[in-house]
């Protein structure tokens, strides 16, 4: 029941995220359609301006000062910024060395524009943060000052704006800026789903292990949802937290979602002391969600004890436990246990194992296929 409720909550949360993104996109469409000047021809005009400045001989291009003045005058318009970004992307794709040389001279301009956009609407702020996330080279040596400006965008922001601010700071690789965004989200009790946070953190352009260490050291002062996102991030980038996260497994007072995140860490990084704990979570689950996660994580711990507990879990009254147990059995490749489950198991055991075999494409062997089909047909 708790699991079903959590599923509905997650669906509701992602529905809210989708609605927020739709509102933002409709805003951008309104910006574009509300201005007749926005057209492919205008993109080409911007491309010509950028290409001359980046590629032409010195005597044919504007002075750097005049070009920067032009950008300061035009780019406070979100519509113009979108056109500029489309043209700039062409330069980045076609002439990367010229793009980097061009971007290196624009740091102060785009820091100033960050201030300008900070006084604009949510949609405009989101648009600028998104622009920086795509072109971090434009703010290379002003990251520290930029981070403070972008974080101010979070004031009175939508979830899409917060996401783009975090994405921008991850793109420029500013360690403290990323940590400060999470701190603001915690302090102001702003909503961001932990999976969304994790997705953005994995875009960090820098030493991700140093970022993981920084965030973990701060996570004790953050809410459980942010802590979950930090553990999920660390799970993808480091195998050096086995002893640290093991204490979370053993701590019955720890938040349920935090413990589940820790279990999933051991589903990607083998740590033998966790093996017995994972089995205990299935045999004597303090919460059914721990058993669900543990049944999946045991894929890294092939042993007779693992096979036995997974076989027993096929009889669990919880569908999710049965699903993960059967999936892990199939991944471990123990065909003898799978066939025995089909021969001796109850109706729901046969169904979940047969479904998982089909899903995993494990029915390649003709004898195995014939045996499995026979058990399904007679069940």
BELPE-V704669 format. One record per residue. RES is the residue in three letters. PHI is phi in whole degrees, -180 to 180 (* if undefined). PSI is psi in whole degrees, -180 to 180 (999 if undefined). OMEGA is omega in whole degrees, -180 to 180 (NA if undefined). Layout:
BEGIN
[[RES & PHI & PSI & OMEGA] [RES & PHI & PSI & OMEGA]]
END
This chain:
BEGIN
[[UNK & * & -44 & 179] [UNK & -63 & -42 & 180] [UNK & -63 & -44 & 179] [UNK & -61 & -41 & 179] [UNK & -63 & -41 & -180] [UNK & -64 & -38 & 178] [UNK & -61 & -44 & 179] [UNK & -64 & -37 & 178] [UNK & -64 & -44 & 179] [UNK & -63 & -43 & 178] [UNK & -60 & -42 & 179] [UNK & -63 & -42 & -180] [UNK & -63 & -47 & -179] [UNK & -69 & -28 & 174] [UNK & -64 & -42 & 177] [UNK & -62 & -42 & 179] [UNK & -62 & -44 & -179] [UNK & -64 & -41 & 179] [UNK & -63 & -42 & 178] [UNK & -61 & -43 & 179] [UNK & -66 & -37 & 178] [UNK & -64 & -42 & 179] [UNK & -61 & -44 & 178] [UNK & -61 & -47 & -178] [UNK & -64 & -38 & 176] [UNK & -63 & -35 & 177] [UNK & -64 & -43 & 178] [UNK & -64 & -43 & 178] [UNK & -60 & -41 & 179] [UNK & -62 & -43 & 178] [UNK & -58 & -45 & -176] [UNK & -70 & -49 & -176] [UNK & -73 & -20 & -179] [UNK & -81 & -5 & -179] [UNK & -127 & 113 & -176] [UNK & -67 & -17 & -178] [UNK & -73 & -17 & -177] [UNK & -80 & 110 & -178] [UNK & -159 & 164 & 177] [UNK & -54 & -34 & 179] [UNK & -63 & -36 & 179] [UNK & -70 & -35 & 176] [UNK & -62 & -42 & 179] [UNK & -63 & -36 & 178] [UNK & -63 & -44 & 178] [UNK & -65 & -39 & 179] [UNK & -61 & -41 & 178] [UNK & -61 & -43 & 180] [UNK & -62 & -46 & -178] [UNK & -69 & -43 & -177] [UNK & -66 & -39 & 177] [UNK & -61 & -45 & -178] [UNK & -67 & -34 & -175] [UNK & -92 & -28 & -170] [UNK & -118 & -26 & -173] [UNK & -74 & 157 & 174] [UNK & -58 & 155 & -174] [UNK & -56 & -35 & -176] [UNK & -74 & -11 & -179] [UNK & -103 & -11 & -177] [UNK & -101 & 161 & 175] [UNK & -67 & 157 & 171] [UNK & -64 & 154 & -179] [UNK & -58 & -38 & -179] [UNK & -64 & -43 & -180] [UNK & -68 & -39 & 179] [UNK & -65 & -42 & 179] [UNK & -64 & -38 & 177] [UNK & -63 & -40 & 178] [UNK & -62 & -45 & 179] [UNK & -65 & -41 & 179] [UNK & -63 & -32 & -178] [UNK & -79 & -37 & -173] [UNK & -91 & -39 & -168] [UNK & -79 & -9 & 170] [UNK & -63 & -14 & 173] [UNK & -84 & 124 & -180] [UNK & -62 & -36 & 178] [UNK & -62 & -44 & 179] [UNK & -67 & -36 & 179] [UNK & -62 & -40 & 179] [UNK & -64 & -42 & 177] [UNK & -63 & -45 & 180] [UNK & -60 & -43 & -179] [UNK & -63 & -41 & 180] [UNK & -63 & -42 & 179] [UNK & -71 & -40 & -179] [UNK & -65 & -35 & 179] [UNK & -63 & -35 & 177] [UNK & -62 & -45 & 178] [UNK & -62 & -43 & -178] [UNK & -62 & -39 & -179] [UNK & -75 & -40 & -172] [UNK & -89 & -36 & -177] [UNK & -136 & 71 & -174] [UNK & -57 & -40 & -179] [UNK & -65 & -42 & 178] [UNK & -67 & -35 & 178] [UNK & -62 & -48 & -178] [UNK & -64 & -37 & 177] [UNK & -66 & -40 & 177] [UNK & -64 & -47 & -177] [UNK & -64 & -34 & -176] [UNK & -61 & -24 & -177] [UNK & -94 & 4 & -171] [UNK & -113 & 9 & -173] [UNK & -57 & -49 & -177] [UNK & -67 & -36 & 180] [UNK & -60 & -47 & -174] [UNK & -80 & -20 & 169] [UNK & -68 & -44 & 178] [UNK & -63 & -41 & 179] [UNK & -66 & -31 & 176] [UNK & -60 & -41 & 176] [UNK & -63 & -42 & -180] [UNK & -60 & -47 & -178] [UNK & -70 & -23 & 177] [UNK & -64 & -18 & 179] [UNK & -99 & 8 & -177] [UNK & -103 & -171 & -176] [UNK & -72 & 169 & 177] [UNK & -57 & -45 & -178] [UNK & -63 & -43 & 180] [UNK & -66 & -42 & 178] [UNK & -62 & -43 & 178] [UNK & -62 & -41 & 179] [UNK & -61 & -42 & -178] [UNK & -71 & -41 & 178] [UNK & -62 & -39 & 178] [UNK & -65 & -40 & 178] [UNK & -59 & -46 & -180] [UNK & -65 & -37 & 180] [UNK & -64 & -28 & 179] [UNK & -88 & -24 & -178] [UNK & -132 & 62 & -177] [UNK & -64 & -21 & -179] [UNK & -64 & -20 & -179] [UNK & -72 & -13 & -178] [UNK & -128 & 30 & -171] [UNK & -50 & -51 & -173] [UNK & -102 & 14 & 178] [UNK & -124 & 28 & -175] [UNK & -57 & -44 & -177] [UNK & -61 & -48 & 180] [UNK & -68 & -37 & 179] [UNK & -64 & -40 & -178] [UNK & -57 & -45 & -179] [UNK & -63 & -39 & -180] [UNK & -68 & -47 & -178] [UNK & -64 & -38 & 179] [UNK & -64 & -30 & 177] [UNK & -66 & -20 & 177] [UNK & -63 & -25 & -175] [UNK & -67 & -24 & 176] [UNK & -59 & 125 & 179] [UNK & 55 & 50 & -175] [UNK & -111 & 162 & 171] [UNK & -93 & 168 & -177] [UNK & -63 & -34 & 180] [UNK & -67 & -37 & 177] [UNK & -65 & -46 & 179] [UNK & -61 & -41 & 179] [UNK & -62 & -43 & -178] [UNK & -72 & -32 & 176] [UNK & -64 & -47 & 178] [UNK & -62 & -41 & 179] [UNK & -61 & -42 & -180] [UNK & -63 & -45 & -178] [UNK & -70 & -31 & 173] [UNK & -69 & -37 & -180] [UNK & -66 & -39 & 179] [UNK & -82 & -9 & 175] [UNK & 75 & 36 & -178] [UNK & -94 & 104 & -175] [UNK & -57 & -56 & -175] [UNK & -67 & -34 & 178] [UNK & -61 & -43 & 178] [UNK & -63 & -46 & 179] [UNK & -62 & -37 & -179] [UNK & -68 & -35 & 176] [UNK & -61 & -47 & 179] [UNK & -63 & -36 & 178] [UNK & -64 & -43 & 179] [UNK & -65 & -43 & 179] [UNK & -60 & -40 & 178] [UNK & -69 & -50 & -175] [UNK & -60 & -38 & -176] [UNK & -96 & 4 & 177] [UNK & 55 & 45 & 180] [UNK & -86 & 147 & -179] [UNK & -84 & 130 & 165] [UNK & -154 & 121 & -178] [UNK & -64 & 145 & -175] [UNK & -62 & -31 & 178] [UNK & -69 & -36 & 177] [UNK & -66 & -43 & 177] [UNK & -60 & -45 & -179] [UNK & -61 & -43 & 179] [UNK & -58 & -43 & 180] [UNK & -71 & -40 & 180] [UNK & -61 & -33 & -179] [UNK & -71 & -9 & 176] [UNK & -89 & 1 & -176] [UNK & -59 & 125 & -180] [UNK & -98 & 87 & -177] [UNK & 173 & -163 & 179] [UNK & -78 & 102 & -176] [UNK & -67 & -29 & 179] [UNK & -68 & -38 & 176] [UNK & -66 & -41 & 177] [UNK & -62 & -44 & 179] [UNK & -59 & -43 & 179] [UNK & -64 & -43 & 179] [UNK & -61 & -47 & -178] [UNK & -68 & -39 & -180] [UNK & -65 & -40 & 179] [UNK & -64 & -26 & -180] [UNK & -95 & -13 & -169] [UNK & -65 & -24 & 179] [UNK & -63 & -23 & -180] [UNK & -96 & 5 & -178] [UNK & -109 & 165 & -180] [UNK & -71 & 167 & -174] [UNK & -64 & -35 & -179] [UNK & -63 & -42 & 178] [UNK & -68 & -40 & 178] [UNK & -60 & -40 & 177] [UNK & -60 & -44 & -180] [UNK & -64 & -36 & 179] [UNK & -66 & -43 & 178] [UNK & -64 & -41 & 178] [UNK & -62 & -40 & 178] [UNK & -64 & -48 & -180] [UNK & -62 & -36 & 179] [UNK & -56 & -36 & -178] [UNK & -82 & -17 & -171] [UNK & -123 & -6 & -175] [UNK & -153 & 142 & 174] [UNK & -108 & 18 & -174] [UNK & -98 & 16 & -176] [UNK & -117 & 17 & -175] [UNK & -60 & -46 & -179] [UNK & -69 & -37 & -179] [UNK & -66 & -50 & -176] [UNK & -73 & -21 & 179] [UNK & -61 & -34 & 178] [UNK & -65 & -31 & 177] [UNK & -68 & -40 & 178] [UNK & -58 & -39 & -175] [UNK & -83 & -13 & -174] [UNK & -89 & 101 & -178] [UNK & -66 & -18 & -179] [UNK & -88 & -8 & -179] [UNK & -68 & 153 & 178] [UNK & -57 & 140 & -176] [UNK & -59 & -47 & -178] [UNK & -66 & -34 & 177] [UNK & -66 & -42 & 179] [UNK & -66 & -39 & 178] [UNK & -63 & -42 & 177] [UNK & -61 & -40 & 178] [UNK & -66 & -41 & 177] [UNK & -58 & -44 & -179] [UNK & -66 & -27 & 174] [UNK & -59 & -44 & -179] [UNK & -76 & -9 & 171] [UNK & -82 & -8 & 177] [UNK & -120 & -17 & 180] [UNK & -133 & 111 & -176] [UNK & -67 & 134 & 178] [UNK & -149 & 104 & -169] [UNK & -56 & -40 & 178] [UNK & -57 & -24 & 180] [UNK & -78 & -17 & -175] [UNK & -57 & -52 & -178] [UNK & -64 & -37 & -180] [UNK & -66 & -41 & 179] [UNK & -62 & -42 & 178] [UNK & -63 & -42 & 179] [UNK & -62 & -37 & 179] [UNK & -63 & -27 & 178] [UNK & -86 & -42 & -177] [UNK & -73 & -39 & -179] [UNK & -134 & 69 & -172] [UNK & -70 & 121 & 173] [UNK & -69 & -22 & 175] [UNK & -153 & 136 & -175] [UNK & -61 & -28 & 180] [UNK & -68 & -29 & 175] [UNK & -68 & -39 & 178] [UNK & -65 & -40 & 179] [UNK & -60 & -48 & -179] [UNK & -67 & -40 & -178] [UNK & -65 & -38 & 180] [UNK & -62 & -31 & 178] [UNK & -79 & -41 & -176] [UNK & -68 & -24 & -177] [UNK & -66 & -4 & 179] [UNK & -61 & -24 & 179] [UNK & -87 & 2 & -172] [UNK & -130 & 63 & -180] [UNK & -68 & 125 & 177] [UNK & -167 & 168 & 178] [UNK & -64 & -36 & 178] [UNK & -66 & -40 & 178] [UNK & -63 & -47 & -179] [UNK & -61 & -42 & -178] [UNK & -63 & -45 & -177] [UNK & -71 & -34 & 177] [UNK & -69 & -40 & 177] [UNK & -61 & -44 & 179] [UNK & -65 & -34 & -178] [UNK & -69 & -17 & 177] [UNK & -65 & -18 & 178] [UNK & -95 & 6 & -179] [UNK & -61 & 142 & 176] [UNK & -70 & -14 & -179] [UNK & -92 & 124 & -177] [UNK & -61 & -38 & -177] [UNK & -67 & -36 & 176] [UNK & -65 & -46 & 179] [UNK & -60 & -42 & -179] [UNK & -61 & -52 & -178] [UNK & -68 & -36 & 179] [UNK & -65 & -44 & 179] [UNK & -67 & -40 & 179] [UNK & -62 & -42 & -180] [UNK & -69 & -40 & 176] [UNK & -59 & -45 & -180] [UNK & -64 & -44 & -180] [UNK & -65 & -33 & 177] [UNK & -73 & -14 & 174] [UNK & 73 & 23 & -180] [UNK & -87 & 87 & -175] [UNK & -67 & -32 & 180] [UNK & -61 & -45 & 179] [UNK & -68 & -35 & 180] [UNK & -66 & -45 & 179] [UNK & -64 & -38 & 180] [UNK & -65 & -37 & 178] [UNK & -64 & -37 & 179] [UNK & -73 & -33 & -179] [UNK & -78 & -45 & -171] [UNK & -106 & -12 & -172] [UNK & -75 & 166 & 175] [UNK & -76 & 175 & -176] [UNK & -55 & -50 & -176] [UNK & -69 & -27 & 176] [UNK & -68 & -44 & 180] [UNK & -62 & -43 & -177] [UNK & -63 & -46 & -175] [UNK & -70 & -37 & 179] [UNK & -70 & -44 & 179] [UNK & -61 & -43 & 179] [UNK & -62 & -43 & -178] [UNK & -70 & -37 & 177] [UNK & -61 & -44 & 179] [UNK & -65 & -43 & -178] [UNK & -64 & -40 & -177] [UNK & -84 & -5 & 180] [UNK & 67 & 36 & -176] [UNK & -92 & 12 & -175] [UNK & -102 & 40 & -177] [UNK & -81 & -37 & -180] [UNK & -71 & 128 & -174] [UNK & -65 & -40 & 179] [UNK & -65 & -42 & 179] [UNK & -65 & -41 & 179] [UNK & -63 & -46 & -179] [UNK & -63 & -43 & -179] [UNK & -65 & -45 & -179] [UNK & -63 & -45 & -179] [UNK & -63 & -38 & 179] [UNK & -63 & -40 & 180] [UNK & -69 & -38 & 180] [UNK & -67 & -40 & -177] [UNK & -70 & -31 & -179] [UNK & -91 & -4 & -178] [UNK & -78 & 999 & NA]]
END
